[in-house]
């Protein structure tokens, strides 16, 4: 790294803001370090040293002496369900509860607060609390048989329902599993109360959604949290055409209430095939408002999740999954239909964003993207595959060849209870120890962005994510919340340590690579003249502290286009405004 410098010409416009005397980590191509930054009209007009920035300081310039504090680009969440904050705010929240009894008491309490409720929705139960067949309807029936109750698992891939919810969705013992889902059943063949993947949609379609106003409140609450944590960009990967979340985003954009850049994806359904792409293309223009909210992408699910035995694997599940011998899970889309739908979306100018947990799912999506390239001619589409829990090493090279962006979840790069209680039993220890490659992607030249998948990871504390990507272990501060026996040394073992990244690589993945994934790298993601002043000041120098202390980093100031969207309460030490 070297000191960033800039030519200071004689026709200098005085800046609105100047930051000086800092450790400015630019995340440019050379990972340059500077001392000072000048901003005019929300645009960075100078990056360099303290002496040269003086020319940009006028009588009305706001000058901040960083006193050595670290200034860096703000962060970009490459896959986070921002509107999912509505589930946390307006439904029963089971996160943090650890037993069936605690779940039941929470739902009872929620109903007691609103005894006239027409239905109960919720979020947050853990698969590790239940057997592979999932929770049972009888436990919710004991709370109420008169109104539907439907509660998402914490990974939002399985739905726990009562008998009334099954009835309104007309799910009976004669209902066959949908192509993209599983209805868990009792030994007698009756629906037992857990619906996996697409099977959950039948219930959710029968229940009312949150209102536009509730989504607006939720998105604003998400922004407040995200700005506090240093984020000014988010890709929201699952929005439905004509749905209330899109309406809420549009209204907030029109009202000037967005404090982040949002990009969104329409959710594609295998039941609708290629014809849905025409609707998405027609909706795209009216659904995009200004440059802070735009619908750019189509989201595909290639499979489900390991803990629900719905991930699509190249080798069978282990015995702990309690599935038939030789069971590998199933693809959600038929290959020919998937190929044609992705090719049509690409031709219509959409990016493709694909959920892939199993190695067979990732291989299938790469095949579909390769098919689309042959149909349409190879273009700079920056399609993305996210999660990447299991990946065939040979397919990593295909990412690079096809220009596919990898979107990883470094928050999950550790051995916590899910690893020991679900992944080892479902995959076997050898496979479980080869989860979440990251360093191999970087070595192959793949652009790797990072994400929390909020509200799956909640809160989306990027600095713990950065730390996990570097150490491949669960941070000490997190162990008490994710590990039952917090003193057990097994939780401190690294997960596939060969896949560790450097601090610099992780910072890039959280900043300019997230911007790149959304065609925004010329506007944001690094500190360069001509880019937006999307910046954060943090309380410790991430490059100079011990790796296991990075998660404790606090954001002192967040700027979106030069505008302050978060400041730590009071006047943080070392930040003195003139």
Beta strands, then each sheet from edge to edge (+ up, - down):
strand 1: 17-20
strand 2: 23-25
strand 3: 33-34
strand 4: 36-40
strand 5: 43-48
strand 6: 62-65
strand 7: 70-73
strand 8: 75-77
strand 9: 92-93
strand 10: 119-125
strand 11: 148-153
strand 12: 158-161
strand 13: 181-185
strand 14: 191-197
strand 15: 231-239
strand 16: 261-267
strand 17: 293-301
strand 18: 351-356
strand 19: 384-387
strand 20: 405-408
strand 21: 448-450
strand 22: 535-538
strand 23: 555-560
strand 24: 563-567
strand 25: 576-577
sheet 1: 5+ 4- 1+ 6+ 25-
sheet 2: 3+ 2- 7- 22+ 23- 24+
sheet 3: 8+ 15+ 16+ 17+ 18+ 19+ 20+ 21+
sheet 4: 9+ 10+ 11+ 12- 14+ 13-
end
